[in-house]
């Protein structure tokens, strides 16, 4: 697969149909035109792997056509190296219902902030573990799982493909199929999708996900430092199960960067697993896990300060004149006469695939579109 794609513009929300600044000399085959969005997705994955995705836009959406995601899966089967890299290094969501694929590229502030929030919650769970009784036994089975993939079935007997999500962090009970608590950090384009994302988590899991928390960091043109908290849960309304936003964009850090009087994030111990596993008959089910607005601000401030000071922070040093020796590169395997024909055939197939794919990659751009 070619790795010489032109850089992709990263200020887009959803990629529109393909366009060429300069038409290729040879029109691509019909199936290549059909899978234009597939080429964009694969090109982005290749750019990230090659280290050329410099701007690292945190939220890039692709509106796929019918069959596109299955073609992406087929290309992964043909390219095990890229498939392994995407599986290990790249986070993306896919909704079978809307055929929308979202590539997530977390920033340093994002990762440092969510790590502290996760640690604060888990520290309180560990304190409960040290006690005795039902609460301790329950807490001993709950662990953070950061962005572990979550797969949801779709109501379509014709397709075996499931919707896939990779939350910023999540907490799972050992005996639960889905996490009980999911936390997402939002800003920019992701903010517009957070409500729908929460709804998908809650309803697609049949309310196994108990609560979705959104922490929205505002970095606007006016340099506002405001940050807000949102919380979604499921409610039964007659014969309907709905996702309800119980806490709606409540400010825990004001525009000047100071904590507000908001009580902060408050979870119950029973939130960390589905109702079948939760402590329904125990008073311990209402034990609270709390992170105050002051603490949330401290975690966010620490993440921002760390990133801002990275060039001036301490690093290791070595004595003057001390040379660094790295291991020699492993020499490539020698090709035996018996292998030569096999490799020639592989090279010819790879060259043909690159010739077909490159016109779609070259002169490719992703236009901005407003939602």
N, C-alpha and C positions, 0 to 999 in steps of 0.2 A: 504494500500500500504506500502511495506516495506521501512523503513528508515535506514536500516543497510548496505547500499551499500558501497563497497570499494571506496576510494577516486579516483577521475578521474584525470589523468595527464593533465595539462592545458597548454602545450606548443605546441598544435596542431593547424592546420588551418582547415582542413576538416577531419572528422572522417572516417576512412576506414571501410571495412567490419569487423565483429566481429572476435575476436580470444580469445582463452582460454589458460592461462598458465597451468591450471590443468582442465582436462575435467570433467564436472559434472558427478556424478554417474548415474543419470537418464537423458537421452537426453530430451531436452525440446520438447513440441509438435511442429508440423509443423508450426502452426501460430505464435508460439513464435520465431522460427528461422526467419520467414518471417519479423517480426517486430523488428529485432535486434536493428536497429537505434532508434526506438521508445523507447526502454528500456534505451538507453544511454541518450536520451533527458530527459525522466522522471527522471532518476537517477540524472542527473545534477540539475534539478529543486529541487529534494528532498534534495540534498546536500546543495544547497544554502539556502533552508528554514531551514535546521538543523544547519546552521552556520559552516559547515565543508568545504566549498569552500574557503579555507583560501587564496590561491594565487590570487584569484579574477582576472583571466586572462580577459582582457577587450573585447576580440573578439573571440568567439568560434563558428566554423561553423560545421554544420551537413549536409552532402549530403544525403537526404532522397530518398527512393525508392517510386514507385507509391503506393499510398494508405497509406503511413506512416503518413502523416499529418492528414488525416481523422481519423486514429487510435489514434493519440495524442488527438484529439478533443473528441473522444469517452471516452478515459481514464479520461479526465477532467470532463466529464459528470458523471462518476462513482465516482469521488473523488472531492467533492465540496470544501473541505478544501484546497487541493493543487491547484485546479483551481482558487480559490479566492486569494490565496497567489501570484500565478504567475501573475494574472491580476493586482494585486495591487503593487507588488514589483519587478517583473522581466521584463526587457525589452528584446524583441526579434523581429526580422524581419523574415518574411517568403515570399519567392518568389514562386508563383505557377508555373511560367514559367520554372524555373530551379530546382524546388523542393529543394531549399536550405534554411535551417533555421539557423539563426545567433542569438546567445545569447550574449547580450551586458552587460558588467559589468563595469560601469564607475568608474574611479579612483577619488580620492579626488581632485587632480590637475585638472582633466578634468571638474568636476562639478563646482569648484570654478571659473575656467577660463571662462566657458561658461556662468555662472551666471553674471559675470561682463560685458561680451560682450552684452548679452541680455539686461542688465540694461542700458548700454550706448545707445543702439539703441532706447529703449523705452523712455528714457529721452528726446531724440530729437523729437520723435513722440509727446510726451506730450507737448513740447514747441510749436509745430505747432498747436496742439489742441487749445491753448489759443489765437490763432489769429482768424481772421474772413475769410469767403469766402470758396471756394470749397476745398482748401487744409485742412483747419481746420475740415470741415465736414467729409472729407474722413478719416483723421487721427483719429478722434474720434471713428471710427469703427474698428481700428486695434489694436490687442492685442497679446502679446507673449503667447505661449502655451506650452513652453518647449517640452517635449517628447510625446505630445498627439499623439495617434495612428492615422495613415493615412492608409486608405484602398483603394486599386485600383482594378477595375474589370479586369478580364482576358478574352481574346478572345477565350473562350472555352464554348460553350453552354452546354456541358455535365457536367460541374462542377459549383457549386454555391460558392465554396471557392474563396475568394479574396486574393490577395497579401497584406501583412501587413507590415508597416514600423513604426518605432518609432525614429524619428530624435532627435539629441541632443537638438536642440531648433528650434522653428518655429514661424512665425508670420501670423495670420489669420485675414482676414476681416470678420466682422459679417455676411455678406451676401454671403460669398464664401464657396464652398464645400471643397476646398483644400487650404492649406496655400500658400501665395504668395512668402515668403522667407523662405528657410530652411538652417540651419547652422549645419555643422558636424565638430567635432574635431577629427582628425585622427592621429594615430601613430601605429607602429608595423603592424600587419596583416591588419588592417582596411585601411591603406594607399593604399594597393594593390587593394582594392575594391571600392575606393572612386569614381573613374570615372564612373564605372558601376552603382553605387548607385545614382549618380547625374543624369545619363541618365534615370534610372527608374523613379525617381521623376518627371522629366521634361516631358518625353514622355507618361508615364502611366497616367498622369493627363491631357493629351491633352493640354499641355502648360499652364494649370491653375497655376501650380507652375512656377513662373517667373524666379527665380534665386536660385541656390544652391551654398553655400559658403563652402569651405573646409579650415580649419585651421589645418595645419599639424605640430605637435610638434615632433621634432626629438630627441630621447633619445637613441643614439647608443653606441657602445662599447668604442668609443673614447671620450665619454662624451660631444659630441657636443650639443650646446644649440640652434642650428638653428631652426627656425620656418618659415613656408612658408604659403602663401595665394593662393588659387585657386578659380576661379569663373566660373560657367557654366550657360549658357542660351540656349534657343532654337533659331534656325535659320531655315528659309524656303529656301531650295535649290531645285529650280524647283518645282516638285510635291512631295517633300519629306520634312518632319519635322525632323530635326536632333538636337541633343544636342551638343553644341560647347563649348569647354573650352576657354573662352575669356582671363582669367588670369591663367597662368600655373606655379604653384609652384614658385611664386615670393617671395623672401626672405624679411621678415619684421624684423626678429631678426637673427643676424649673429651667427657664431659658438661660439663666445666669450660671447654671451648673450646681445649684444648691438643693439639698433634699427638701421635700415638702412634708406636710403633716399626714400624708396618706399612710395608712397602716402597713402597706407593703404587700408582699406575696404571702398568702395564708392557705395552706393545704391541710387536709385531714389525713390521718394515717390510712383510713379506708380508701382514699383516692388511689393508692398505689397498686390496686389489683381490681379485677372485675368483681361484681357483686357476689358471685358464687364463691369467691375466695376471701372476700373481705370479712371483717369482724362485725357481722350484722347484729349479733346478740350480745355484744360486749360493749361496756361503756368505754373501752379503750379505742373504739373505732373513731371517736371524736378527738383523739389526741392531735394536737396541732403541730405542724411544721411551719415555722415562720421565718421569713427574711424581711426585715424592716426596710423602709425607704432609705434610711441612713446607711444600712449595709449594702443595698443595691447600688447606691451612689458611690460608696467606697470601692466596690468591685469594679464599677465602670470607670471611675477616675483612675484606679490603679492600672487598668488595661490601657487606657488612653495615654497615661504617663509613660508606661513601659515602652509603647510603640514610639512615642515622640522622642524618647531619650535613647533609642537603640544605638545610635552612632556614638554616643558618649559613655556607654556603659562599659564596665570592666570586661576584659578578655584576657585569655592566657598569653604568656610571652615565653620566648625561648632565648637562651644565651646567644650573644652576638657571635657570628661565625659558625653556629651550629647548623649543619646541613640536614635537610629533611629527605629521607629516602622512602620512596613508595615501592611497593612490589611491582615487578615487571608485569606487563600485560601478558596474559596467557596467549600463546601463539595460536592462530587459527588451525583448525583440524586440516590435515592433509587430505586432498581429494584423491582417492584411488581410481584407477581406470574404470573399475566396475561401477563407481558412483557417478562418473562424469556425465553419462547420458541422463541419469536421473536429475542432476542439477541443471543441465541445459534445458530440460523440459520445464523445470520449475521456473527458471529465469524467463523463458519465453512466455509462460503463462502470466508471470508477474509483470513483464513488460506490456503485455496486451491489456492487463487490468489497469495499469497506470495510464496507458494511452487513452483508455476509455474514461477513466476517472478525472485525469488532469484538466480537461476543458471545463469541467464543472467547478474545479477548485480555482483555476486561474481567473483573474479579473472578477472574483466573487466578492460581493459586499452584502452586508445585512443592513437594510434601511431601518430607520427609526419609525416606530408607529406608536401612537398614543392609544391608551386603553379607553 
